[in-house]
Amino acid sequence: MIAVVWHFWIAPFLVAGAVLAIVATVVGYLMNVTAKQYPRGKQKKQ
């Protein structure tokens, strides 16, 4: 009985942490790929 009660309150935190980790991984990947394609800083005049 205690395991069922414990499971119900901890599950939302575990799911939220997993979702945030996945979103952070995707955002970090996209920022890394975009930064290589469009580098910041002063652009050289040609």
Secondary structure, 3 states (H helix, E strand, C coil): CHHHHHHHHHHHHHHHHHHHHHHHHHHHHHHHHHHHHCCCCCCCCC
